[in-house]
Amino acid sequence: MSHLKESIGRYGIFSGALRSENPERRGERAEAASELEELGYGAIWLGGNSAAHNAAPLIEATSRIVVGTGIQSIWMYEPEASATSFKELDSAHPGRFALGLGVSHARLAEQYRRPYSALVTYLDALDRAGVPQQGRLLAALGPKTTELARDRAAGAIPYLITAEQTARSRELLGEEPLLAPELKVILESDPTRARTLARDFLALYLSLPNYTNNLLRNGFTEDDLKDGGSDRLIDAVCAWGDETTIRARINDFHEAGADHVALQVVDGGGREDLSREAWRKLASLLA
């Protein structure tokens, strides 16, 4: 078993707000990271285009929780610079930083082309620069990239997938690599309110072909993608309901083969808002 698989446990928190570089909220982010560690989460996954410099303050504020990028775009950082920052952070805090890499989206990266080949080339450069395979993960959605995560990384950190796709990813990865899908959690039992929060949040993602093509490849239809997503789609990619229902939905991902689930609270808050009360509730629900 990889060191990373052992150290991150079954649950982590995925958060774009913890990636923020707003200096006025630095202390609050450090406090929140420390509390997540105390609550028993094994990892913090930094949403959006994040890098080692975003992870470093959270690692320094804690003693054992792993902090990973979810993801660092290969178009935004040269591999040599990524390797240098990885090695500096890993040397100071061995095994605490996971370099999650992805190809982002054509809409968000103007140099986007031949993403799979570009990712292979990036991994080749990381190899030459001495970044170990066990220190990096891939945001793998399609079969080819999932196999690349198996062969060239510690495993896969897919975003916006279902329990059913988790099972297929596990088959492709085999037993050893880490499989840590992201799952959105809405602590709301009213169906209308829960699905409205989900649709508001998913609007961006349902405009990005990498995600929509993946959903279509995994059994959804064009109709499922309309108007913010069908109930069927929302219920497959989000856990909502009472505590028992949410716990069962998270367990579905583990039973499908996930080693770890990166839980992203969706509560209608702003980009910089830390969902600390929800993280506490989630921790007690999972205890």
C-alpha positions as CSV (number, residue, x, y, z in Angstrom):
1,M,0.0,0.0,0.0
2,S,1.3,3.5,-0.9
3,H,2.3,5.8,1.9
4,L,-0.3,8.3,0.7
5,K,-3.1,5.8,0.8
6,E,-2.3,4.9,4.4
7,S,-1.9,8.5,5.6
8,I,-5.0,10.2,4.2
9,G,-7.6,7.8,5.6
10,R,-11.2,7.6,4.3
11,Y,-12.3,11.2,4.3
12,G,-10.9,14.6,3.3
13,I,-12.3,18.1,2.7
14,F,-12.2,19.7,-0.7
15,S,-12.3,23.5,-0.6
16,G,-11.6,26.3,-2.9
17,A,-11.8,28.8,0.0
18,L,-8.8,27.2,1.7
19,R,-6.7,28.0,-1.5
20,S,-7.4,31.7,-1.2
21,E,-4.4,34.0,-1.1
22,N,-6.2,36.9,0.6
23,P,-3.7,37.9,3.3
24,E,-6.5,39.2,5.6
25,R,-7.8,35.7,6.0
26,R,-4.5,33.9,6.4
27,G,-5.0,33.3,10.1
28,E,-8.5,32.0,9.6
29,R,-7.4,29.5,6.9
30,A,-4.6,28.2,9.2
31,E,-7.1,27.9,12.1
32,A,-9.5,26.0,9.9
33,A,-6.8,23.6,8.6
34,S,-5.8,22.9,12.2
35,E,-9.4,22.2,13.1
36,L,-9.9,19.9,10.2
37,E,-7.0,17.9,11.4
38,E,-8.5,17.7,14.9
39,L,-11.8,16.7,13.5
40,G,-10.1,13.6,12.0
41,Y,-10.1,14.4,8.3
42,G,-7.0,12.9,6.6
43,A,-6.6,15.4,3.8
44,I,-7.4,18.8,2.6
45,W,-7.8,19.2,-1.2
46,L,-7.4,22.7,-2.5
47,G,-10.0,23.5,-5.2
48,G,-9.4,25.5,-8.4
49,N,-6.0,26.0,-9.9
50,S,-3.8,25.5,-6.8
51,A,-0.1,24.9,-6.3
52,A,2.5,24.1,-3.6
53,H,2.6,27.8,-2.4
54,N,-1.2,27.5,-1.5
55,A,-0.6,24.3,0.4
56,A,2.5,25.3,2.3
57,P,0.8,27.6,4.9
58,L,-1.8,24.9,5.7
59,I,0.9,22.3,6.1
60,E,2.9,24.6,8.4
61,A,-0.2,25.2,10.5
62,T,-0.8,21.5,11.1
63,S,1.1,18.4,12.1
64,R,-0.1,15.4,10.1
65,I,-2.9,16.2,7.6
66,V,-2.0,15.8,4.0
67,V,-2.7,18.8,1.7
68,G,-3.1,18.2,-2.0
69,T,-3.8,20.4,-5.1
70,G,-7.1,19.7,-6.7
71,I,-5.8,20.6,-9.2
72,Q,-2.6,22.3,-10.4
73,S,-3.1,23.0,-14.1
74,I,-0.3,21.7,-16.2
75,W,-0.7,24.8,-18.4
76,M,-0.1,27.3,-15.6
77,Y,3.1,26.0,-14.1
78,E,6.3,24.8,-15.8
79,P,7.2,21.3,-14.7
80,E,10.6,22.3,-13.6
81,A,9.1,25.0,-11.3
82,S,6.6,22.5,-10.0
83,A,9.3,20.0,-9.3
84,T,11.4,22.6,-7.3
85,S,8.4,23.6,-5.2
86,F,7.3,20.0,-4.6
87,K,10.8,19.0,-3.5
88,E,11.2,22.0,-1.2
89,L,7.8,21.4,0.5
90,D,8.3,17.6,0.7
91,S,11.8,18.1,2.2
92,A,10.5,20.3,4.9
93,H,7.4,18.2,5.6
94,P,7.9,14.7,4.2
95,G,4.8,13.0,2.8
96,R,2.5,15.9,3.6
97,F,2.0,17.4,0.2
98,A,0.3,15.6,-2.7
99,L,0.7,17.2,-6.2
100,G,-2.6,16.7,-7.9
101,L,-2.3,17.5,-11.6
102,G,-4.8,18.0,-14.4
103,V,-5.3,19.4,-17.9
104,S,-7.9,21.9,-16.8
105,H,-10.3,23.0,-19.7
106,A,-10.0,24.7,-23.1
107,R,-12.1,27.6,-21.9
108,L,-9.7,28.2,-19.0
109,A,-6.3,27.7,-20.6
110,E,-5.6,29.4,-24.0
111,Q,-2.7,27.1,-24.8
112,Y,-4.9,24.0,-24.3
113,R,-4.3,21.4,-27.0
114,R,-3.7,17.7,-27.2
115,P,-4.2,17.5,-23.4
116,Y,-3.3,13.8,-23.0
117,S,0.0,14.1,-24.8
118,A,0.8,17.3,-22.9
119,L,0.1,15.5,-19.6
120,V,2.4,12.7,-20.6
121,T,5.2,15.2,-21.5
122,Y,4.7,17.0,-18.2
123,L,5.0,13.7,-16.3
124,D,8.2,12.9,-18.2
125,A,9.7,16.3,-17.2
126,L,8.7,15.6,-13.5
127,D,10.4,12.3,-13.7
128,R,13.6,13.9,-15.0
129,A,13.4,16.5,-12.2
130,G,13.1,13.8,-9.5
131,V,9.4,14.1,-8.4
132,P,8.5,10.6,-7.2
133,Q,5.5,8.9,-8.7
134,Q,4.1,8.4,-5.2
135,G,4.0,12.2,-4.7
136,R,1.6,13.0,-7.5
137,L,-2.0,12.2,-8.5
138,L,-4.0,12.8,-11.7
139,A,-7.4,14.3,-12.1
140,A,-8.5,11.4,-14.3
141,L,-11.9,11.2,-15.9
142,G,-11.5,9.2,-19.1
143,P,-10.1,5.6,-19.3
144,K,-6.8,6.6,-20.9
145,T,-6.0,9.2,-18.2
146,T,-7.1,6.7,-15.5
147,E,-4.6,4.2,-16.9
148,L,-2.0,6.9,-16.9
149,A,-2.8,7.6,-13.2
150,R,-2.2,3.9,-12.6
151,D,1.1,3.7,-14.4
152,R,2.7,7.1,-13.8
153,A,1.2,8.4,-10.5
154,A,0.1,7.4,-7.1
155,G,-3.5,7.2,-8.3
156,A,-6.5,9.3,-9.4
157,I,-8.5,12.2,-8.0
158,P,-11.5,12.4,-10.3
159,Y,-13.9,15.3,-9.9
160,L,-17.7,15.3,-10.5
161,I,-18.1,11.6,-11.0
162,T,-20.7,9.0,-9.8
163,A,-20.3,5.9,-7.6
164,E,-20.9,3.8,-10.8
165,Q,-17.9,5.5,-12.5
166,T,-15.9,5.1,-9.3
167,A,-16.3,1.3,-9.7
168,R,-15.2,1.5,-13.3
169,S,-12.2,3.6,-12.3
170,R,-11.2,1.1,-9.7
171,E,-11.3,-1.7,-12.3
172,L,-9.0,0.3,-14.5
173,L,-6.6,1.3,-11.7
174,G,-6.4,-2.1,-10.1
175,E,-6.1,-2.6,-6.3
176,E,-2.9,-0.7,-5.4
177,P,-3.3,2.9,-6.7
178,L,-5.2,5.5,-4.6
179,L,-8.7,6.3,-5.8
180,A,-10.0,9.5,-4.2
181,P,-13.1,10.9,-5.9
182,E,-14.6,14.3,-5.0
183,L,-18.2,14.3,-3.8
184,K,-20.4,17.3,-3.2
185,V,-22.3,17.3,0.1
186,I,-25.3,19.4,0.8
187,L,-26.5,19.3,4.5
188,E,-30.1,19.9,3.5
189,S,-33.0,17.4,3.6
190,D,-35.5,19.5,1.7
191,P,-35.3,18.3,-1.9
192,T,-36.1,21.6,-3.6
193,R,-33.6,23.5,-1.5
194,A,-30.9,20.9,-1.8
195,R,-31.2,20.6,-5.6
196,T,-31.4,24.4,-6.1
197,L,-28.1,24.8,-4.2
198,A,-26.6,22.0,-6.3
199,R,-27.8,23.5,-9.6
200,D,-26.4,26.9,-8.7
201,F,-23.1,25.3,-7.9
202,L,-22.9,23.0,-10.9
203,A,-23.7,25.8,-13.5
204,L,-20.0,26.4,-14.3
205,Y,-19.1,22.7,-14.5
206,L,-22.0,21.9,-16.8
207,S,-20.6,24.4,-19.3
208,L,-17.2,22.6,-19.5
209,P,-17.0,19.8,-22.2
210,N,-14.5,17.7,-20.2
211,Y,-17.2,17.2,-17.5
212,T,-20.2,17.0,-19.8
213,N,-18.6,14.5,-22.1
214,N,-17.6,12.4,-19.2
215,L,-21.2,12.4,-17.8
216,L,-22.5,11.5,-21.3
217,R,-19.9,8.7,-21.5
218,N,-21.2,7.4,-18.2
219,G,-24.9,7.0,-19.0
220,F,-26.4,10.5,-18.8
221,T,-28.2,12.2,-21.7
222,E,-28.2,15.7,-23.1
223,D,-31.5,16.1,-21.3
224,D,-29.8,15.4,-18.0
225,L,-27.4,18.3,-18.6
226,K,-30.1,20.9,-19.3
227,D,-31.4,23.5,-16.9
228,G,-28.7,23.0,-14.3
229,G,-29.0,19.3,-14.3
230,S,-31.8,16.8,-14.0
231,D,-32.8,15.4,-10.6
232,R,-31.2,12.1,-11.6
233,L,-27.9,13.8,-12.3
234,I,-27.9,16.0,-9.2
235,D,-28.7,13.0,-7.0
236,A,-25.8,11.0,-8.6
237,V,-23.1,13.6,-8.1
238,C,-24.2,15.1,-4.8
239,A,-25.0,13.7,-1.4
240,W,-27.9,15.4,0.3
241,G,-30.7,14.5,2.7
242,D,-30.8,13.6,6.4
243,E,-27.7,12.3,8.2
244,T,-28.4,8.6,7.4
245,T,-28.9,9.3,3.7
246,I,-25.8,11.4,3.4
247,R,-23.7,8.8,5.2
248,A,-25.1,6.1,2.9
249,R,-24.3,8.1,-0.2
250,I,-20.7,8.6,0.9
251,N,-20.5,4.9,1.7
252,D,-21.7,4.1,-1.9
253,F,-18.4,5.6,-3.2
254,H,-16.4,3.6,-0.7
255,E,-18.2,0.4,-1.6
256,A,-17.6,1.2,-5.3
257,G,-13.9,1.1,-4.7
258,A,-12.9,4.6,-3.4
259,D,-10.1,4.5,-0.8
260,H,-10.8,8.1,0.2
261,V,-13.6,10.5,-0.6
262,A,-12.9,14.3,-0.9
263,L,-16.0,15.9,0.5
264,Q,-16.9,19.4,-0.9
265,V,-19.6,21.2,1.1
266,V,-22.1,23.1,-1.0
267,D,-24.0,25.6,1.1
268,G,-24.4,28.7,-1.1
269,G,-21.6,30.5,0.5
270,G,-19.1,32.8,-1.3
271,R,-15.8,31.8,-2.8
272,E,-13.8,32.8,0.2
273,D,-16.2,31.5,2.9
274,L,-14.9,28.6,5.0
275,S,-17.7,26.2,5.7
276,R,-16.4,25.4,9.2
277,E,-19.7,24.7,10.9
278,A,-20.7,22.3,8.1
279,W,-17.3,20.6,8.3
280,R,-17.9,20.0,12.0
281,K,-21.4,18.5,11.3
282,L,-20.0,16.3,8.6
283,A,-17.2,15.0,10.9
284,S,-19.8,14.1,13.6
285,L,-22.0,12.4,11.0
286,L,-19.0,10.3,9.8
287,A,-17.7,9.5,13.3
